[in-house]
């Protein structure tokens, strides 16, 4: 019985790592896209661009699942 519980916990842990990694990649893609269009990194418009783009990607990704 304890092996089953341990296996389930380990599977959940691995699953959450994949999600965190994917979220980090989406965040970095949003940063790169905003920089590519010429918005200065570290500025308020850059931060707003990254937040908006990431939110759009997150909404699109969750809708596809």
C-alpha positions as CSV (number, residue, x, y, z in Angstrom):
1,X,0.0,0.0,0.0
2,X,2.8,2.4,0.8
3,X,4.4,1.7,-2.6
4,X,1.3,2.9,-4.3
5,X,1.1,6.1,-2.3
6,X,4.8,6.7,-2.9
7,X,4.4,6.1,-6.7
8,X,1.5,8.5,-6.9
9,X,3.3,11.2,-5.0
10,X,6.4,10.8,-7.3
11,X,4.2,10.9,-10.4
12,X,2.5,14.1,-9.2
13,X,5.9,15.6,-8.5
14,X,7.2,14.8,-11.9
15,X,4.0,16.2,-13.5
16,X,4.3,19.5,-11.7
17,X,7.9,19.8,-12.8
18,X,6.9,19.6,-16.4
19,X,4.3,22.2,-16.0
20,X,6.6,24.6,-14.2
21,X,9.2,24.1,-16.9
22,X,6.7,24.8,-19.6
23,X,5.5,27.9,-17.9
24,X,9.1,29.2,-17.6
25,X,9.6,28.6,-21.3
26,X,6.4,30.4,-22.2
27,X,7.5,33.3,-20.0
28,X,10.9,33.5,-21.7
29,X,9.3,33.3,-25.1
30,X,7.1,36.3,-24.2
31,X,10.2,38.2,-23.0
32,X,12.0,37.5,-26.2
33,X,9.1,38.5,-28.4
34,X,8.6,41.8,-26.7
35,X,12.3,42.5,-27.0
36,X,12.3,41.5,-30.7
37,X,9.7,44.2,-31.5
38,X,12.0,46.8,-30.0
39,X,10.5,47.4,-26.5
40,X,13.3,48.2,-24.0
41,X,13.8,45.4,-21.5
42,X,13.3,46.6,-17.9
43,X,10.8,49.4,-18.9
44,X,7.2,49.5,-17.8
45,X,5.9,49.0,-21.3
46,X,8.2,45.9,-21.6
47,X,6.8,44.4,-18.4
48,X,3.3,45.1,-19.6
49,X,4.0,43.5,-23.0
50,X,5.5,40.4,-21.4
51,X,2.6,40.0,-18.9
52,X,-0.1,40.5,-21.6
53,X,1.6,38.1,-24.1
54,X,2.2,35.4,-21.4
55,X,-1.4,35.7,-20.3
56,X,-2.5,35.2,-23.9
57,X,-0.2,32.2,-24.3
58,X,-1.5,30.7,-21.0
59,X,-5.1,31.2,-22.0
60,X,-4.5,29.6,-25.4
61,X,-2.6,26.7,-24.0
62,X,-5.2,25.9,-21.3
63,X,-8.0,26.1,-23.8
64,X,-6.3,23.6,-26.1
65,X,-6.1,21.0,-23.2
